[in-house]
Amino acid sequence: MSARQLALCGVLTALAAMLLLLGGMIPAATFIAPLLAMAVLLPVLEEYGDKAAGIAYADVAILGLLLAADRETALVYLFFGWYPIVRPKIAKLPSKVLRTVVRLAVCNLAILALYGIVLRFLGLDAEWKGVSVFLNAAMLVMGNAVFLMMDRCLAQLTKLWRRRLRQHFFKR
């Protein structure tokens, strides 16, 4: 890896980690900060591939878990931050219906794993037993809708990087 590549990856990784840290300061940013951190790392994925993006994701996830005041923000990034790396592979699937099913399966597995672990380790199982099944299902449906919007947003940001922003960073 050249010095230029290393510098870009380092700066974008630091910016993504900083966004996660700021997510703990603004209560509404629990779910917005991880999305912004994912978006910041899109150029790493586009320019240097899956391996560099995976390393940057892992660095941000570790820094978030160690430094973030809001653990939920760091955990949301840990469980969803890798998605931009697999998103291009899902986009290559032949059918739009199949792509949507795979995206929703990824989302639901990540949600169930994230909140299953959070509830188990924080000992909140008893409090959730009183919550209605309807409310849990509604929250899961809303989570899926937000995930699909996030996927669309990542696709648009990737196009923006390719068509407009890349030329400002990489002059030939």
C-alpha positions as CSV (number, residue, x, y, z in Angstrom):
1,M,0.0,0.0,0.0
2,S,1.4,3.4,-1.0
3,A,1.7,6.3,1.4
4,R,-1.2,8.1,-0.4
5,Q,-3.4,5.1,0.0
6,L,-2.4,4.7,3.7
7,A,-3.0,8.4,4.3
8,L,-6.5,8.4,2.8
9,C,-7.5,5.2,4.6
10,G,-6.2,6.6,7.9
11,V,-7.9,10.0,7.6
12,L,-11.2,8.4,6.6
13,T,-11.0,5.8,9.4
14,A,-10.3,8.6,11.9
15,L,-13.3,10.6,10.5
16,A,-15.6,7.6,10.8
17,A,-14.5,6.9,14.4
18,M,-15.0,10.6,15.2
19,L,-18.6,10.4,13.8
20,L,-19.3,7.4,16.1
21,L,-18.0,9.4,19.1
22,L,-20.2,12.3,18.2
23,G,-23.2,10.0,17.9
24,G,-23.0,9.5,21.7
25,M,-23.3,13.2,22.3
26,I,-26.5,13.7,20.3
27,P,-29.3,11.4,21.5
28,A,-31.0,11.2,18.1
29,A,-27.8,10.2,16.4
30,T,-27.7,6.6,17.8
31,F,-28.6,5.2,14.4
32,I,-27.5,8.2,12.2
33,A,-23.8,8.2,13.3
34,P,-23.2,4.6,12.2
35,L,-24.7,5.3,8.8
36,L,-22.4,8.4,8.4
37,A,-19.4,6.3,9.5
38,M,-20.3,3.7,6.8
39,A,-20.6,6.5,4.2
40,V,-17.3,8.0,5.1
41,L,-15.6,4.6,4.4
42,L,-17.2,4.2,0.9
43,P,-14.2,5.8,-0.9
44,V,-11.9,3.2,0.8
45,L,-14.0,0.4,-0.6
46,E,-14.3,2.0,-4.0
47,E,-10.6,2.8,-4.4
48,Y,-8.8,0.1,-2.6
49,G,-11.2,-2.9,-2.4
50,D,-12.7,-5.2,0.1
51,K,-9.6,-5.9,2.2
52,A,-8.8,-2.3,2.9
53,A,-12.4,-1.5,3.6
54,G,-12.6,-4.5,5.9
55,I,-9.6,-3.4,7.8
56,A,-10.9,0.2,8.1
57,Y,-14.3,-1.2,9.3
58,A,-12.6,-3.3,11.9
59,D,-10.5,-0.3,13.1
60,V,-13.6,1.9,13.4
61,A,-15.5,-0.8,15.2
62,I,-12.8,-1.4,17.7
63,L,-12.3,2.4,18.3
64,G,-16.0,2.8,18.7
65,L,-16.3,0.1,21.2
66,L,-13.3,1.4,23.2
67,L,-14.0,5.1,23.1
68,A,-17.7,5.8,22.3
69,A,-19.8,7.1,25.2
70,D,-23.0,5.5,23.7
71,R,-22.3,1.8,23.5
72,E,-25.4,1.2,21.4
73,T,-24.1,3.5,18.6
74,A,-20.8,1.5,18.6
75,L,-22.7,-1.8,18.6
76,V,-25.0,-0.7,15.8
77,Y,-21.8,0.1,13.8
78,L,-20.2,-3.2,14.8
79,F,-23.3,-5.2,13.5
80,F,-24.1,-3.1,10.4
81,G,-20.8,-1.4,9.5
82,W,-19.6,-4.3,7.3
83,Y,-22.7,-4.1,5.1
84,P,-21.3,-1.7,2.5
85,I,-18.5,-4.3,1.8
86,V,-21.0,-7.0,0.9
87,R,-23.5,-4.6,-0.7
88,P,-21.9,-4.7,-4.2
89,K,-22.0,-8.5,-4.1
90,I,-25.7,-8.5,-3.3
91,A,-26.3,-6.0,-6.1
92,K,-24.9,-8.5,-8.6
93,L,-27.6,-11.0,-7.9
94,P,-29.8,-11.6,-11.0
95,S,-33.2,-10.8,-9.6
96,K,-34.5,-7.7,-7.9
97,V,-36.7,-9.8,-5.7
98,L,-33.8,-12.0,-4.7
99,R,-31.6,-9.0,-3.9
100,T,-34.4,-7.6,-1.7
101,V,-34.8,-10.9,0.1
102,V,-31.1,-11.2,0.7
103,R,-30.9,-7.6,2.0
104,L,-33.8,-8.2,4.4
105,A,-32.3,-11.5,5.6
106,V,-29.0,-9.7,6.3
107,C,-30.9,-6.9,8.1
108,N,-33.0,-9.3,10.2
109,L,-30.0,-11.5,11.2
110,A,-28.0,-8.4,12.2
111,I,-30.9,-7.0,14.2
112,L,-31.7,-10.2,16.0
113,A,-28.0,-10.8,16.8
114,L,-27.5,-7.3,18.0
115,Y,-30.5,-7.0,20.2
116,G,-30.3,-10.6,21.3
117,I,-26.8,-10.0,22.6
118,V,-27.6,-6.6,24.1
119,L,-30.7,-7.9,25.9
120,R,-28.9,-11.0,27.2
121,F,-25.8,-9.2,28.4
122,L,-27.6,-6.2,29.9
123,G,-30.1,-8.5,31.6
124,L,-33.1,-6.8,30.1
125,D,-34.9,-10.0,29.1
126,A,-37.5,-9.6,31.9
127,E,-38.4,-6.1,30.8
128,W,-39.0,-7.2,27.2
129,K,-41.3,-10.1,28.1
130,G,-44.1,-7.6,28.9
131,V,-43.7,-5.9,25.5
132,S,-46.4,-7.0,23.1
133,V,-45.5,-9.1,20.1
134,F,-47.2,-6.6,17.9
135,L,-44.9,-3.8,19.1
136,N,-41.8,-6.0,18.5
137,A,-43.0,-6.9,15.0
138,A,-43.8,-3.2,14.2
139,M,-40.3,-2.2,15.4
140,L,-38.7,-5.0,13.2
141,V,-40.7,-3.9,10.2
142,M,-39.6,-0.3,10.7
143,G,-36.0,-1.4,11.1
144,N,-36.3,-3.3,7.8
145,A,-37.7,-0.2,6.1
146,V,-34.9,2.0,7.5
147,F,-32.3,-0.6,6.4
148,L,-33.7,-0.6,2.8
149,M,-33.5,3.2,2.8
150,M,-30.0,3.0,4.1
151,D,-29.1,0.6,1.3
152,R,-30.5,3.1,-1.3
153,C,-28.6,5.9,0.4
154,L,-25.3,4.0,0.2
155,A,-26.0,3.2,-3.5
156,Q,-26.6,6.9,-4.2
157,L,-23.5,8.0,-2.2
158,T,-21.4,5.4,-4.2
159,K,-22.7,6.9,-7.5
160,L,-21.9,10.4,-6.2
161,W,-18.3,9.3,-5.3
162,R,-17.8,7.7,-8.7
163,R,-19.3,10.5,-10.8
164,R,-18.4,13.7,-9.0
165,L,-16.2,13.5,-5.9
166,R,-13.5,11.1,-7.0
167,Q,-12.2,13.5,-9.6
168,H,-11.4,16.0,-6.8
169,F,-9.3,13.6,-4.9
170,F,-7.6,11.7,-7.7
171,K,-6.5,14.0,-10.4
172,R,-4.9,12.2,-13.4
